[in-house]
Amino acid sequence: MKRASPPTTSVFDFRSWGSTTSENVGVTGPAADTWYILVHGYKAYSGVTLLATVSASGPTPTVLQSGVPITGISGAQGSLTYYKITVTSGIPNLTITTSGGTGDVDLYVEFGSQPSTSSYGYRSWTNTASEIVQVATPTAGDWYITLHGYAAYSGVTLTGTLGLPPAPARVLAASAQPNLYKAKE
């Protein structure tokens, strides 16, 4: 799918790329314009229906405040949960993290519009519930975040932080006593 001009298989704004004939592309807050859709078959297919709908509103994202974690987030496999954080002018760094919990959640971040699993500015997609996206000198305005349940997940904490990037981890030297650590000098 592409705004203002027909897409190709290599030039597009949004796409769905699966191995079945059941595909879905969602655009939150699309700009008023002509949108073009390309259906490209990697293999022969038949009996497929194309349906395009426009609704007055998409999902309303939960607003994140800098440094204030949202805890206890859970989702099923394939679920999408939406957030946004507003960046003011002159902020040197935007950091979005998921931590804790169990399962596998992936993190997608985009300036100006809600990202999807196929259209995003930044993503982190390890096979755990711990993800991080850092954006140096982010553009002022609304940054949108999508959590995607690659597998079911629960007990996850989402934090958005505006400011300096996290300090690098300090190397610790272990002592002979269990559970006692000190900073390496």
C-alpha positions as CSV (number, residue, x, y, z in Angstrom):
1,M,0.0,0.0,0.0
2,K,1.3,3.4,-0.8
3,R,0.0,7.0,-0.5
4,A,-0.2,9.3,-3.5
5,S,1.3,6.8,-6.1
6,P,1.1,3.2,-6.9
7,P,3.4,0.9,-4.9
8,T,5.8,-1.7,-6.3
9,T,7.2,-4.8,-4.6
10,S,10.2,-2.7,-3.4
11,V,8.6,0.8,-3.0
12,F,5.7,1.0,-0.6
13,D,4.6,2.7,2.6
14,F,2.9,-0.3,4.3
15,R,2.9,-4.0,3.5
16,S,1.9,-7.4,4.8
17,W,4.2,-10.2,3.9
18,G,3.0,-13.6,5.0
19,S,2.9,-17.1,3.6
20,T,-0.9,-17.4,3.3
21,T,-3.6,-15.6,1.4
22,S,-4.9,-14.1,4.6
23,E,-3.1,-10.8,5.0
24,N,-4.0,-7.6,6.8
25,V,-2.5,-4.0,6.7
26,G,-3.7,-1.4,9.2
27,V,-2.8,2.3,9.0
28,T,-3.6,4.4,12.1
29,G,-4.4,8.1,11.2
30,P,-3.8,7.9,7.5
31,A,-3.3,11.2,5.7
32,A,-6.1,12.4,3.5
33,D,-5.0,11.4,0.0
34,T,-5.4,8.7,-2.6
35,W,-4.0,5.3,-1.4
36,Y,-3.0,2.6,-3.8
37,I,-3.0,-1.1,-3.1
38,L,-0.9,-3.7,-4.8
39,V,-1.7,-7.4,-4.6
40,H,1.3,-9.5,-5.6
41,G,1.2,-13.3,-5.7
42,Y,4.4,-15.1,-4.9
43,K,2.6,-18.3,-5.9
44,A,-0.5,-18.9,-7.9
45,Y,-3.7,-18.2,-6.0
46,S,-7.4,-18.1,-6.5
47,G,-10.6,-17.3,-4.6
48,V,-9.1,-14.3,-2.8
49,T,-11.2,-11.3,-1.9
50,L,-9.6,-7.8,-1.4
51,L,-11.4,-5.6,1.1
52,A,-10.4,-2.0,2.0
53,T,-12.2,-0.1,4.7
54,V,-11.7,3.3,6.2
55,S,-13.0,4.1,9.7
56,A,-13.3,7.4,11.5
57,S,-10.9,6.4,14.2
58,G,-8.3,3.8,15.0
59,P,-7.2,2.5,18.3
60,T,-6.5,5.2,20.9
61,P,-2.9,4.8,22.2
62,T,-2.2,5.0,25.9
63,V,0.0,8.0,26.7
64,L,3.4,7.4,28.3
65,Q,5.0,9.9,30.6
66,S,8.8,10.1,30.6
67,G,10.3,7.8,33.2
68,V,6.9,6.5,34.5
69,P,6.6,2.8,33.9
70,I,3.4,1.0,32.9
71,T,3.5,-2.4,34.6
72,G,1.7,-5.7,34.3
73,I,1.2,-5.6,30.5
74,S,0.0,-8.8,29.0
75,G,-1.0,-9.9,25.5
76,A,-1.9,-13.0,23.5
77,Q,0.1,-14.2,20.5
78,G,-0.5,-11.8,17.6
79,S,-1.9,-9.1,19.9
80,L,-1.2,-5.4,19.2
81,T,-1.1,-2.8,22.0
82,Y,-0.7,0.9,21.3
83,Y,1.1,3.7,23.2
84,K,2.6,7.1,22.4
85,I,5.0,9.6,24.0
86,T,5.4,13.2,23.2
87,V,9.0,14.5,22.6
88,T,9.7,18.2,23.1
89,S,12.2,20.2,21.1
90,G,15.9,19.7,22.1
91,I,15.6,16.3,23.7
92,P,18.9,14.5,23.1
93,N,17.6,10.9,23.4
94,L,14.4,8.8,23.4
95,T,14.6,5.4,25.0
96,I,11.7,2.9,25.0
97,T,12.1,-0.4,26.9
98,T,10.1,-3.4,27.9
99,S,11.4,-5.5,30.8
100,G,10.4,-8.2,33.2
101,G,7.6,-10.6,32.7
102,T,7.6,-13.8,30.6
103,G,6.9,-14.7,27.0
104,D,7.9,-12.8,23.8
105,V,6.8,-9.3,23.1
106,D,8.3,-7.2,20.2
107,L,8.7,-3.4,20.2
108,Y,8.0,-1.2,17.2
109,V,8.4,2.6,17.3
110,E,7.6,5.3,14.7
111,F,7.4,9.1,14.6
112,G,4.1,10.6,13.7
113,S,2.0,7.5,13.1
114,Q,1.3,4.1,14.8
115,P,3.8,1.5,13.6
116,S,2.9,-1.9,12.5
117,T,4.9,-5.1,12.3
118,S,5.6,-4.3,8.6
119,S,6.0,-0.5,8.7
120,Y,8.0,1.1,11.5
121,G,10.9,3.4,12.1
122,Y,12.6,1.3,14.8
123,R,12.1,-2.1,16.2
124,S,13.5,-4.5,18.8
125,W,12.5,-8.1,18.4
126,T,14.5,-10.5,20.5
127,N,12.9,-13.8,21.6
128,T,12.2,-12.5,25.1
129,A,10.1,-9.9,26.8
130,S,13.1,-7.5,27.2
131,E,13.4,-5.0,24.3
132,I,15.0,-1.6,23.8
133,V,14.8,1.1,21.2
134,Q,17.0,4.2,21.4
135,V,16.6,7.2,19.2
136,A,19.3,9.9,19.2
137,T,18.1,13.5,18.7
138,P,14.5,12.5,18.1
139,T,12.2,14.8,16.2
140,A,9.9,16.8,18.4
141,G,6.3,15.6,18.3
142,D,4.4,12.4,19.0
143,W,6.2,9.1,18.9
144,Y,4.0,6.0,18.6
145,I,4.8,2.6,20.1
146,T,3.3,-0.8,19.2
147,L,3.8,-3.9,21.4
148,H,3.3,-7.1,19.3
149,G,2.8,-10.4,21.0
150,Y,5.1,-12.7,19.0
151,A,4.1,-15.2,21.5
152,A,1.8,-14.8,24.5
153,Y,3.4,-12.6,27.2
154,S,2.6,-11.3,30.7
155,G,3.9,-9.2,33.5
156,V,5.8,-6.8,31.2
157,T,6.8,-3.3,32.1
158,L,7.0,-0.6,29.4
159,T,9.0,2.6,30.0
160,G,9.6,5.6,27.8
161,T,12.4,8.0,28.8
162,L,13.3,11.4,27.4
163,G,16.8,12.7,28.1
164,L,20.3,11.3,28.1
165,P,20.9,7.8,26.9
166,P,21.3,5.2,29.7
167,A,24.8,5.0,31.1
168,P,26.8,2.0,29.9
169,A,26.9,-0.8,32.4
170,R,29.8,-0.8,34.7
171,V,32.1,-3.8,34.8
172,L,31.7,-5.5,38.1
173,A,34.3,-7.8,39.7
174,A,33.0,-10.7,41.7
175,S,34.2,-11.2,45.2
176,A,34.9,-14.6,46.8
177,Q,31.8,-14.1,48.9
178,P,28.5,-15.0,47.1
179,N,26.2,-12.2,46.1
180,L,28.8,-9.5,46.9
181,Y,30.0,-7.3,44.0
182,K,32.0,-4.2,43.8
183,A,32.8,-1.8,40.9
184,K,36.0,-2.7,39.1
185,E,38.5,0.1,39.8
